[in-house]
């Protein structure tokens, strides 16, 4: 079963397990993807998984701020600039007004993630990038834009974008994430069929 849960853990044990499973699978897929991109000379970022923020040099925790661990980070090999990434998988009906605002759940969860980090650490806006997806295969637009930007950067050859390679890398990543999100989601199909019957 799928609940309207926007958090990683609530509801039945089965639901909690499935949400965590999808979350962990997407995190691992992205870490693997960026590690492969690292093999290209045009992608100057090192990827590190599940890093405690207190261990990052120069990152200051606010008074009474919560000690956090990001899902993974990318660190520039030259200037050490660091971008933190945190994955969340949510149900598209997490917000009651979602039927009127199609991306309400994605936006609400994206804002929650960003505020969580900003409350605990002194961060520049570009240092934290929530990556929010829904169980029907949707992506938050900012998450998609960031991942596409990084993919394009890795697809450069002699300082010029190889559009064919960009399309190949991007399409592959999107399909792998879509598979993770909807795999074994029989409740999604049942819910969509129920909604469609109401429109006939």
Phi, psi and omega in degrees: 000152177243128178259174178273047186266124178265353181264173180285334189214104170193168180084203183293160179299324180295316181296316179301316181297318182290320178297314179296322180298315179293317178302309183294323181294320178292316177303312182293322178297316181292320177298317178295317180300312182289330175295322177292320178296330180300334181289347177269146182290344184270359181243095190271036183241138171266140180252134178228134187260140175049069183257125174295129183295332179295342181271356183271120182298132177090352179267124187253126176276137179289156175304131182067012178288148180283139176284121187243158174234122179279158179294317172197167177222158173243129180238127181292133186289342182263305186258002178064013176300134187240134174241126181265138179237137178225123184268140171219137174246126183231164174274139183296342178259023179303324177259139183299329183274010185300331181291340178260334179236096189307329184252020184299318182293317178298315181294316180299317180289324178297315179295320179301314180298313182298313181296325179301315180287320182291331177291330187262334184223155176275099186236146168280151182307323183283353182277341180239127182232096173294141177242103190247131180229158174244165187288355175262004178100005181281154177238145169292140186299323180290325177296314179297317181297318181294314181294323178293320179300316180292323179295316179299321182297323181285342184266020178270143175230120182054047176066016178231135183292133171267097187297326179295319178291321177303311180299319181295312180295314184293315179297318179299315180296315182297319180292322180293320178291319178301319180298318179297318185291320188255354181300130179062022180268066181297328179294328177297313179299316180297318180294316179297319178298320180295317180294321181293323178299326180288345181266350184282000000 
